[in-house]
Amino acid sequence: MKRTHLPLNGLRVLDAAARHLSFTRAADELAVTPAAVGQQIRALEDMLGVVLFRRTPKGLELTPETEGALDALRGGFLMFEEAVHAMQAGQSSSALAIAAPRDISAAWLLPRLARYRRENPEIHFTLIAADTPPDFAEANLDIALVLAEGPGEHEGISLDDARFVTVEAADGGGADAVIDWQGCGPDEGAVIRVADAGLAIEAAASGLGRACVPMLLAQPAIAAGAVRQFGEARESERGYWLVAPAPQWRQKKVKALVAALSGG
């Protein structure tokens, strides 16, 4: 059903003027001029085709049309306020829905979420596996961690300096072979092709070859001794980003999580 266009500014002015029975006091409440209040009331009268106030020697009086509508009008504004409070409560809730690739979730994100929840035990997470930038509206997400060239159409913050590093087995096994993942490797000659960088690191650790992977993802495996770095890290167009549409990005709970994750 098509909704009638509501002159909300005019109705707000009408409510204030009816409560004060004074354009001047209504103007003070609304931080506008009395002339602006008068203009809004006249425009509302023209639109509705009714007289809303009568001027008398004692001041303003409500017409029967205005008196008959005030209860419904004020009830409507109360419902608007309740709707706003409900939306704000959702922004400050303790639930966070996060999308991220499985490999970076296991190696990097989950330990940090665990640390964050130890400091904020009221927080609850829903973690969704997503290797590509997700549809925030469809998945009802708050934030996503993506491997990309930038935040794209969303707000975002970089988690690393976009470097890739080549890793191999800790004992150097498989050094003469190449592991490819999602096209991140040679077009020909790869010994094995895997679905993501996490599997590429596991394949390298197993001695199947060398894999070029994001430094942020490789660091835990290097620190644990599962693989070792071969050569120098190199800059890449892609890096890990925390991203979200502007409305989600502005939520207090998202800002707090971003600050915690990007701070280490």
Secondary structure, 3 states (H helix, E strand, C coil): CCCCCCCHHHHHHHHHHHHHCCHHHHHHHHCCCHHHHHHHHHHHHHHHCCCCEEEECCEEEECHHHHHHHHHHHHHHHHHHHHHHHHHHHHCCCEEEEEECHHHHHHHHHHHHHHHHHHCCCCEEEEEECCCCCCHHHHCCCEEEEEECCCCCCEEEECCCCEEEEEEECCCCCCCCEEEECCCCCCCCCCEEECCHHHHHHHHHCCCCEEEEEHHHHHHHHHHCCEEEEEEEEECCCEEEEEECHHHHCCHHHHHHHHHHHCC
